[in-house]
Amino acid sequence: MNATSSHRAGGPAPAKKAAARAALAVLLAALLALTGARAALATEGGTSHYIQGSYGDFLMGLIPGEGFAARNDTIYMAQSLKQTLKGGLIFAQLNAYTTINLTKLSYMVEAPAMGGMLGLAGGVPVILNTNVGGEINIHDPRGKRQDFSKSGSGNRGGLSDLFLGPVAAWNFGECHLALMPIVFFPTGYFNKKTLTNLGMNYYSFDGNVAFTWLSAKGYEVSLNAGYMMNTENTATKYLSGNQFHLDWTAAYHHGRNLAVGAVGYVVAQATPDSGKGASTGSFYSSSAGIGPIVSYTAPIGGKDVSFIFKWLYDFAGENRLTGNTLYGSVAVKF
């Protein structure tokens, strides 16, 4: 559950060597996956519990008041991963098309002792369908090795990895702050011998800080910064590296009903992959995207119901599935 420069030490020469190793590792990962073996890709499988732009929204740091709130997101992702070694002797490609329905619930109460609010939030992601396919082709015009071609694909749907965490929030006039540590649980189906999995098969701990500035004239700037730490996948003995992610929104609110703006995100691996399963080496992944966001709020059944749409285009990426992500959301506060 989806760039920037990778976080590496060393000068230009080590960086070039690391890039070459990363390209080779991605090709090997594709081959292993297509032949039924486990994949060894930066942040295992080229993805993680962080979905591209998933935290980017209007008023990320603003909790309007105590009470119960619900939101439902339908997310469609069309992503791919492509690598080619020098000389074009080896090519590999993985494609993934996924539709997710995500229900998020939260409950907040006033906490006078801390001058703010406390609450609990969680989410139930259900993958309506995921289709993953790929191919690898090896051709040596010198004839020193035999040509090789392999392809495969698969579909699957069902419950993915649940998440839960506490929320603390403060409102200071035009500025608003929220702290949201989240735990992702390995509740989704996982089989190391298949291309299509519904969960990561490991826990993730994601500490988040969100800030919103909303002026009296309707201008908004919101940020959400998080650091995600992963446990080892017990099936593959693969430990995906920790990740830093930053989501942002710049928007204008026209009264209480309409808001338009731009959203974007950056995610970058901060520590290398490790564990016995990372047999092809330690690698880094990163990506970045940007796109439009719009919201319209209407009174329905005595409650304000917000309809939100956003689209994120990944304009850069390294060792991570990237492409287009579309969100259609409905939110209501009781």
N, C-alpha and C positions, 0 to 999 in steps of 0.2 A: 503496500500500500504504500498519480507522478510525477555555453557554460562559463566556467571560470577557470583560472589556472589552478592546477593541482598543487597541493601543499607538499612540496618536496624540499629536501635539503640538498645542497650541492650546486655546482656551477653548471655551465652549458654542456660540458661533456657528459657528466652523469645524467643530466636531463635527457639528452639524446638517447643514451643507452636505456634509460628507464622507459622512454616512449617506444623504443623498438621492442623491448620485452613485453610491454603492455599490449602492443598490437599482436604479437605472437600468442600471448595468453588468451586474447579474445578469440582468435581463430581456433585455438585448441579447445576453448570452452564450447564453441559452436559445434565442433566435431564431436566432442564428448557427449553433448546433449543430444545430438542427432543420432548417435549410435547407442543411446540408452544409458550411458554412464553419467556420473554426476558432473555438473558444470562447475568451472572454477573461474569466475568472472568477477572483476572488481565490484564490491558490494554484491554478493553472490546472486547470480542471475541477471546482473545489470540493473537491479532495482532495489527498493528497500521499503520500509514502512512509511517513509515520507513520499507522498504523491505530489508530483509537480504542481506548485501553486496552491496546494490544498489549504494552507493557512491564510492565503491572500484574500481579503474581503473588505467590505466597508466596515469602518468602526471596530477594528480588531481589538483595540484596548478598552472599548467603552462597554460597560455592563450597565444598562439603563436603570436597573432597580431589582429588588428582591422578587422572587416568584419562580415559576416554572416556564421554561422555554423549550421549543422543539424546532428542529430543522431537518429537512430531507433533501439530499443532494443526489441527482443522477449525473454520473460522470462517465464520459466516453473518451477513451484514449486510443489513438492510432500512433503506434511507436515503432521504431526500428533501430537496429544497431548494425553498422557496416564497417568492415575493416579490409584493407588490402595491403599485402606486404610489398616492398620495393620491387619494381620490375613487373608487377602485376601477375606473378606466378601463382599466388594463392588469393582467392576471394572468399569472403564469408558474409552472410547476411541473416539476421534474425528479425522477424516481424511479429508484432503483438497487437491485437485489437481487443480491447477490454471495455465492458460496460459494467459499472458498479452502481448500486443503490446504497446510499449511506444515510442512516437515521442517527441524528445526534440529539441528546437530551441533556438538559442542565437544570439545576435548582440552586437558587441563591437566597441567602438571608443576610440581614444587616448584622454587622459585627462592630458595635460601638467602641469596644475596647481597642480595636485596631484602626478605627476611623474609616472603615470601608465595609466590604462585603466578603462573605465566604460561601463556598458552595462546592458542588460536585458535578462533574460532566462526564459523559461517556458516549460511545458510538458503537453501532452495530452495522458493519459493512457486509453486504451480500453481493457477490459477483454474479450478475445475471448471466454473463457469458464471457469467457476469455478464449481467444483463438491465438495460438502461438505456432509459428512455422518458421522454417529456416532451411538453408542449404549451404554447402561448402563445396568448392571446386578447386582442384589442384591440377595445374597444367605446367609441365616443364618442356619448353620447346627444344631443349638440348637433349631430351630423351634419356636423361640419367635416372628418372624415376617414372613410375607408371602413373598415368592420369587417374584421378579419383574424383567421384562425384557422389554426394549423398544429400538427401532431403527428407524432411518429416514435418508433421503438423499434428495439432490436436485441439479439442474443444473441452471446456469444463465450466461448471457453474456451481455456486453454493456459498455457504457461510465462509467469510474470510476471518481475519484476526481482529477480535474485539479490543477496544481500548477504554481506559478509565483513568480519571485523575481529579485531584482537587483544584479549585479555582479561588484565587484571592484577587480582589479588585478595589481600586480607589479612583474617585473622580475629583479632580482639582480644577473646577471651572471649565476652561476650554481644553484642558489636558486630562488624559485618562490613562490608567496603567492597570495591567492585569498580569498575574503570574499563573502559569498553567503547566505544571509537570504532568506528563502523560505516560502511562504504561501500556504497551501493546502486548497482548497475550497470544500465544501460538495456538489459536483455535481453528484455523483453516486447514483444509486437507493439504498434505504434502507427501510426495513420493519422489525420492531422488532419481528414480528411473524414468520419470515422465517429463515432458516439456511443459505441461499445463498443471500448475499448482495454484491453490487458492490462498495459501498462507506462506509465511517465511520460515516456519518451524523454529523460531527463536523469539525471545523476549527483546523488546526495545524500550529504553527509558529516554524520554524526550522532554528535556526541560525548556520551557518557552517563556519569553517575556514579550508582551505586546504593549504598544504605545499608540495612542491616537491624539492628534490635535485637530479639533473641530472648531472653526471660528464662527462668530455670530453671523457672518455673511455667507456661511455654507461651505467654505473651503475646508478640505480635509487632507491630512497626511497621516497614514497609519503604517506601522512597522511591526513585524513579528519576527524575533530572532530566537532560534532554537539550536540546541546541541543534542544529537541523538547518539546514544551508546547502545551497542548490541551485544547479546550473549551469543554463544556458539551454537550453530546448527548441529544438534546431536546426531542427526542422520548422516551428515556429510563431513562432520568434524571441521567445518569451515566457519571462521570467525570474521564476519564483515567488519570493516573499519568504521570508526565513529564518523559522524557527519555533522557539519555546520550548515544550517539553512536559514535563509532570510527571505521573507515575503514582504512586499510593500504595496501600498495603494495610494494614489493621488487622485482626488475626486472633487466634484462640486455637487452640492445638495440644493436642488431647486424646491424650496419649501419642505414639507414633510413627506411628500409622495414620490418624488423623482430624484435619482442620483445617477450620475455618469462619471466615468473616470478610466484610469489605466491601472493595471496590476502587473506585477512581475515577481520573479523569484530568482534566487541563486542557491544552489546546493553544492557543497564541495566536501570531499572526504578529507578528514583531518588526520587520521591514522591509517596505516596500511592494513590490508587484509592479512590474516594469520591463521594459525591452526594447522593440524595435519592435513586437512583437506585442501589447503592453499598450496598445493604441490608445485604449481607453475610460477610461484613467486609472489611478492607483495606489490599490490597495485593500487591505484587511486582512481576515483571516478568523480565527475563533476558535470553540471549542466546549468543552463540559465534560460529563462523565457520571459515573454512579455505579451500583453494583449489588452483588449478592452473589457470593461465591466459596466453593467447597468442594472439598476434596481427600481422597481415600482411597488409602492405600498398602497393597499386599498383596504377599506373597512369591510370585513366579512364576518357576519355573525357576531357583531359587537367587538371584534378583535381586529387589530391592525395586522394584516397578512402581507408579507413582503415576497415578491417574486424577483429572483436574481439570476442573471445570465452572465457568464464570463467565458472567454476563450483565451487560451495561452498557447503561443507558438514558441517552441524551443529553438532558439537561434544558434545554440552552440552546445556541445556535449562531448564528453570523453569517457569511454568505457561504461556508458550508461544508456539505457533505452531512452530515446528522445523522439519528439514528433509534435502532435497536436493534442490538446486536452480541452474538452468542452464541459462546462458545468451548467446545469439547470437546477435551480434550488427554490424551495418554498420554506419560509421561516415565520413563526408566530410566537408571541409571548403571551402567557396566560396570567 
